[in-house]
Every structure is written in C-alpha cells, then in structure tokens.
Amino acid sequence: MHPDSAAINERAEEEQKQLIIEVMKAFVKESPLNWSDVLQGPYYDEPIIQFASADDPLFEEYKSIIGPGHATPKEVIERSFGSGTYNGGSVISIVLPIHESIRKANRQQKDRASREWALLRTFGDEYFLKAARIHLTDYLKNLGRLAAAPLDTDWYGISSTETGPISNWSERHVAYAAGLGTFSLNDGFISEKGIAIRLLSVVTDLQLPSDPRSAASHTGNCLLCSKGNCGVCITRCPVQAISTNGHDKIACMKFVYGQNSREWAAQSGGEATSGAGCGLCQTKVPCESRNPMRNTK
C-alpha cells in the first residue's frame, strides 16, 4: 500500500472510532431509558469508550484464565454469522459511571442496597444496558458491518463452579483488554471513573485503532492489591464475602440475588427477577468514582 493511502486509511479509521464514541455518548445523554422519573435524574453519566483488537492474544489467554468456554471475538462473530465470516475486527468496550445521586444514597447503607440502587438494577442494568447494546450493534449494521453483543446472543450463559459463577463472555475482562482499567480485591473493575460502574461490549468486523493497556498489573488500580493500604470494601460487605484473600463469589451471589434481595427489589419499585443488587463495596470506598492510584504514583 502506498504510504499516502495508509495514512488516509488510518485517518478514516480514527474518524470512524470518534464517530462511534460520539454516537454512544449522545445515546447515553439523550435516551429516555437513561432517566428515572422517580429519582429525577439519570442512571448513568457520560461513558468512557475504548477499543481492543479482535486479534489481541489476550482473548485467547482468557480461555486459560477464565475457562475454556470463554469466547474469543472470532467465535463471537462466527457463532453469530456463520463459519468463515471472521476476518479480523474490533471489540468496543464501554464504561457507564453510575450517577452521583444513586451512589450517594448507597453510601448511607450498611445492610442492603438503597432503594435508588435497587431501581438501578432493574431499569439501568437490565433495560438501559440492553438498549445501549442494541443501539451500538444497529449503528454498526447500518454501516454494513457485522456486529454482535455477546450478552444478547442465544449462546451466552453463566455456569456454576466450585468457586462461583463464570460467564462465557466477561465484560470486565473485555474492558481490561481495551485498557479501561483493572480488577480489584472485590472482583469489581476500577476504571478512571471508579468502580461504581456498569460495562457493556460489542464485537464487530470493523477494524479500528485499539487503545493501549497502561496499568502496571491486572489489579494495578486497587489500593490494597498495589499498596497494601486500603481494604475499605472488606468492611463494607454486609455478608463478609470479601477478605484480604479475595472475594467469595458464592456468598456474594446468594445475597445479591437471594429471596430477600428479590423482595426488596419489588418493594422498591423494581422487578423481583432482577434483584436489588448490593453495591456497598462499590460505594463509600476510595475507588467509588475515580482511580485511587492516580494520587499515589
């Protein structure tokens, strides 16, 4: 390829990347699904959007780290559109910071999620996140591209293991691949907008510039893991599911999705099937809405 042609292609790819970012920022800002009449505010603030190459070797490594059933971007495309349809592409990962008013309400809680957090679980996490994934896949398909959101496919699933549930497409691991942050002691994901976030992703055959991973390690943004001087999330957990040894996924899951959680969700105005969530270890902690390592380096 002629050097001038390569430069033109690079500019076009960067422009398309910026268009996708602006499309999703506009959707988050303008969608009526990201607004609660009850709370008189949005569920999520402006997103952070980054990109990973679909051929990044890390996706293949996840089969060893997470489990052999964890899909690669190639498998996502070919399961969605047929064998032989994959020819490279990108994974688009999005961080949605939870709005301040919801986080503030949850900071006051000690035993269960706030009413505001319970409403977020149904109308934010279930309804809006799915709408955002559909919006992005439709945008890409209208460009004539292949696009699939793994969480909305018929093959997506969560399996039970001795140590807790694992999915065959982890939004947190995808976000890590896209350079959006790192993992934490409590198995959350600490982005530049903190840990009180939600994540979504879409795989496409559109090849776009990838974003770098700059963290020192896979837990580089966690104060306890990196500096040994935090652990606030341990004290916040109402069922003692977090310790210096890590996160008890089974105890956490039983609390977050158990009968009491479902009843509280319904009483709060959400749907029982969604549960009320918890989020105590994501609020009233140093990493709630920022990367705490930014001030310690």
DORO-170600 format. One record per residue (C-alpha): residue in three letters; x, y, z. Coordinates in steps of 0.001 Angstrom, whole numbers. Layout:
BEGIN
   residu      east     north        up
      ALA         X         Y         Z
...
This chain:
BEGIN
   residu      east     north        up
      MET         0         0         0
      HIS      1267      3474      -859
      PRO      2318      5452      2260
      ASP      -242      8169      1466
      SER     -3005      5571      1186
      ALA     -2012      4064      4528
      ALA     -2159      7478      6179
      ILE     -5585      8147      4663
      ASN     -6850      4785      5939
      GLU     -5514      5487      9417
      ARG     -7267      8863      9487
      ALA    -10506      7294      8288
      GLU    -10313      4602     10963
      GLU     -9642      7181     13664
      GLU    -12542      9312     12430
      GLN    -14863      6292     12497
      LYS    -13708      5492     16003
      GLN    -14526      9018     17145
      LEU    -17934      8815     15463
      ILE    -18758      5667     17440
      ILE    -17689      7397     20646
      GLU    -19912     10394     19903
      VAL    -22865      8190     18893
      MET    -22756      6339     22207
      LYS    -22199      9470     24286
      ALA    -25246     11014     22640
      PHE    -27332      7898     23279
      VAL    -26438      7864     26976
      LYS    -27246     11571     27257
      GLU    -30484     11548     25267
      SER    -32126      8135     25699
      PRO    -35303      8308     27801
      LEU    -34346      4907     29210
      ASN    -31440      6594     30994
      TRP    -33783      8729     33042
      SER    -35733      7964     36184
      ASP    -38838      9993     36904
      VAL    -38779      8536     40402
      LEU    -35200      9649     41064
      GLN    -35453     12750     38858
      GLY    -32095     12029     37315
      PRO    -30172      9680     35030
      TYR    -28917      6237     35943
      TYR    -25561      6759     34233
      ASP    -23215      9610     33434
      GLU    -21152     10158     30266
      PRO    -19440      6917     29229
      ILE    -15811      6093     28544
      ILE    -15436      4125     25307
      GLN    -12320      2246     24207
      PHE    -11351      -376     21671
      ALA     -9381     -3615     21550
      SER     -8229     -5535     18512
      ALA    -10297     -8665     17985
      ASP     -6993    -10450     17344
      ASP     -5436     -9407     20653
      PRO     -3784    -12594     22042
      LEU     -5228    -11794     25466
      PHE     -8643    -13032     24317
      GLU     -7173    -16471     23671
      GLU     -5390    -16371     27053
      TYR     -8757    -15843     28732
      LYS     -9586    -19456     27924
      SER     -6905    -20420     30429
      ILE     -7554    -17588     32888
      ILE    -11366    -17755     32978
      GLY    -12217    -21095     31403
      PRO    -12124    -22897     28055
      GLY    -15713    -21876     27345
      HIS    -14926    -18168     27308
      ALA    -15483    -16954     23747
      THR    -12948    -15154     21608
      PRO    -14078    -12314     19312
      LYS    -13610    -14694     16368
      GLU    -16003    -17152     17993
      VAL    -18497    -14366     18694
      ILE    -18597    -13386     15020
      GLU    -18736    -16925     13665
      ARG    -21372    -18080     16148
      SER    -23481    -15078     15185
      PHE    -22934    -15003     11413
      GLY    -21589    -18402     10398
      SER    -18326    -20241      9972
      GLY    -15749    -18405      7889
      THR    -17275    -14954      8393
      TYR    -14470    -13729     10649
      ASN    -11755    -11632      9074
      GLY    -10479     -9581     11990
      GLY    -12188     -6677     13675
      SER    -12561     -4817     16945
      VAL    -14132     -5150     20357
      ILE    -15808     -1992     21627
      SER    -15988     -1731     25415
      ILE    -17949       908     27305
      VAL    -17779      2090     30925
      LEU    -21002      3612     32265
      PRO    -20409      5509     35533
      ILE    -23325      5276     37945
      HIS    -24858      8685     38651
      GLU    -23852     10564     41795
      SER    -27332     10601     43360
      ILE    -27552      6798     43267
      ARG    -24049      6388     44652
      LYS    -24757      8919     47393
      ALA    -27856      7029     48538
      ASN    -25948      3755     48639
      ARG    -23134      5240     50729
      GLN    -25561      5526     53641
      GLN    -26424      1826     53568
      LYS    -24907      -840     55809
      ASP    -27087     -3927     55430
      ARG    -28534     -3833     51913
      ALA    -28775     -1770     48746
      SER    -30594      1550     48799
      ARG    -33929      1977     47049
      GLU    -32131      4010     44392
      TRP    -29650      1188     43762
      ALA    -32487     -1328     43557
      LEU    -34156       758     40852
      LEU    -30834       968     39010
      ARG    -30631     -2837     38969
      THR    -33877     -3159     37022
      PHE    -34168       -54     34894
      GLY    -30494       713     34405
      ASP    -28701     -2624     34419
      GLU    -31419     -4610     32684
      TYR    -33338     -2215     30439
      PHE    -30910       555     29562
      LEU    -27785     -1569     29122
      LYS    -29587     -3847     26689
      ALA    -30919      -834     24781
      ALA    -27388       594     24573
      ARG    -26007     -2671     23199
      ILE    -28770     -2806     20608
      HIS    -28190       837     19657
      LEU    -24492       212     19019
      THR    -24991     -3027     17086
      ASP    -27696     -1392     14944
      TYR    -25422      1575     14229
      LEU    -22642      -747     13051
      LYS    -25009     -2910     10999
      ASN    -26326       219      9290
      LEU    -22744       846      8196
      GLY    -22847     -2550      6508
      ARG    -20710     -4205      9188
      LEU    -21089     -7370     11212
      ALA    -21771     -6656     14877
      ALA    -22885     -8718     17872
      ALA    -23326     -8074     21571
      PRO    -22460    -11412     23209
      LEU    -24784    -10866     26185
      ASP    -27738    -10688     23792
      THR    -26965    -13916     21900
      ASP    -28634    -17261     22400
      TRP    -25333    -18896     23379
      TYR    -24391    -16522     26190
      GLY    -24550    -18139     29601
      ILE    -23280    -18291     33172
      SER    -22018    -21561     34603
      SER    -21664    -22651     38229
      THR    -18284    -23774     39507
      GLU    -16887    -24681     42917
      THR    -15620    -21132     43348
      GLY    -18674    -19381     41963
      PRO    -20342    -18377     38689
      ILE    -18366    -17756     35493
      SER    -19680    -16456     32180
      ASN    -18603    -17274     28652
      TRP    -18161    -13553     27923
      SER    -16843    -11395     30767
      GLU    -17482     -7683     30367
      ARG    -14802     -6953     32982
      HIS    -12128     -8930     31148
      VAL    -13130     -7293     27876
      ALA    -12819     -3861     29491
      TYR     -9355     -4811     30741
      ALA     -8339     -5851     27231
      ALA     -9482     -2440     25969
      GLY     -7333      -627     28534
      LEU    -10248       749     30534
      GLY     -8937      -199     33979
      THR     -8095     -3138     36216
      PHE     -9632     -5629     38580
      SER     -9942     -5127     42331
      LEU     -9886     -7140     45546
      ASN    -13679     -7494     45474
      ASP    -13691     -8708     41837
      GLY    -15031     -5382     40639
      PHE    -13446     -3283     37902
      ILE    -11759        24     38703
      SER    -11869      2427     35767
      GLU    -10796      6066     35575
      LYS    -14359      6776     36736
      GLY    -14037      4339     39607
      ILE    -15645      1023     40483
      ALA    -19299      2135     40721
      ILE    -19846      1495     37027
      ARG    -21502      -830     34583
      LEU    -19912     -2318     31457
      LEU    -21061     -3381     28015
      SER    -19356     -4524     24837
      VAL    -19933     -5251     21155
      VAL    -17787     -7218     18706
      THR    -17597     -6022     15096
      ASP    -15675     -6799     11913
      LEU    -14886     -3091     11605
      GLN    -11161     -2707     12192
      LEU    -10398       322     14328
      PRO     -7335      1588     16223
      SER     -7005      -167     19567
      ASP     -6342      1570     22873
      PRO     -3286       676     24957
      ARG     -3255     -1099     28300
      SER     -1204      1068     30631
      ALA     -1849      -495     34067
      ALA      1140     -1947     35895
      SER      -754     -5180     36589
      HIS     -4228     -6681     36299
      THR     -5025     -5265     39776
      GLY     -2978     -2088     39347
      ASN     -5797       340     40200
      CYS     -6674     -1346     43521
      LEU     -5047       333     46516
      LEU     -4917     -2812     48630
      CYS     -3559     -5007     45858
      SER      -996     -2401     44793
      LYS      -105      -593     48016
      GLY     -1492     -2777     50787
      ASN     -3115       207     52484
      CYS     -6865        57     51923
      GLY     -9421     -2740     52337
      VAL    -12419      -478     52903
      CYS    -14532     -2752     50685
      ILE    -13913     -5557     53203
      THR    -15619     -3585     55957
      ARG    -18474     -2532     53671
      CYS    -19612     -6048     52758
      PRO    -22765     -6991     54722
      VAL    -22125    -10741     54406
      GLN    -18344    -10805     54934
      ALA    -17784    -12072     51403
      ILE    -14586    -10042     50963
      SER    -11302    -10593     52787
      THR     -7629     -9943     52133
      ASN     -7689    -13320     50387
      GLY    -10227    -12089     47854
      HIS    -13928    -12398     47094
      ASP    -16314    -15241     47970
      LYS    -18432    -15209     44820
      ILE    -20943    -17744     46112
      ALA    -21749    -15877     49350
      CYS    -21994    -12642     47362
      MET    -24283    -14141     44722
      LYS    -26645    -15623     47317
      PHE    -27022    -12226     48965
      VAL    -27304    -10160     45770
      TYR    -29816    -12459     44054
      GLY    -31448    -14184     47043
      GLN    -35047    -14050     48179
      ASN    -34596    -11022     50423
      SER    -32964     -9136     47569
      ARG    -35792    -10004     45201
      GLU    -38388     -8879     47710
      TRP    -36568     -5588     48316
      ALA    -36346     -5007     44563
      ALA    -40101     -5373     44209
      GLN    -40808     -3205     47266
      SER    -38543      -520     45829
      GLY    -40402      -393     42525
      GLY    -38115     -2634     40510
      GLU    -38561     -6190     39286
      ALA    -38047     -9105     41639
      THR    -36276    -11151     38977
      SER    -33525     -8528     38758
      GLY    -32852     -8495     42465
      ALA    -31899     -5312     44290
      GLY    -28179     -5816     43906
      CYS    -25953     -4550     46690
      GLY    -23107     -2260     45624
      LEU    -21962     -1482     49163
      CYS    -18391     -2433     48256
      GLN    -18601       -49     45290
      THR    -19733      2973     47307
      LYS    -18195      4831     50250
      VAL    -14820      3440     49171
      PRO    -11768      5340     47848
      CYS    -12278      3912     44363
      GLU    -16008      4703     44145
      SER    -15792      7286     41363
      ARG    -12097      7576     40497
      ASN     -8886      5656     40015
      PRO     -7352      5976     43507
      MET     -3876      5185     42238
      ARG     -3737      8476     40338
      ASN     -2811     10315     43532
      THR      -310      7768     44814
      LYS      2075      7412     41888
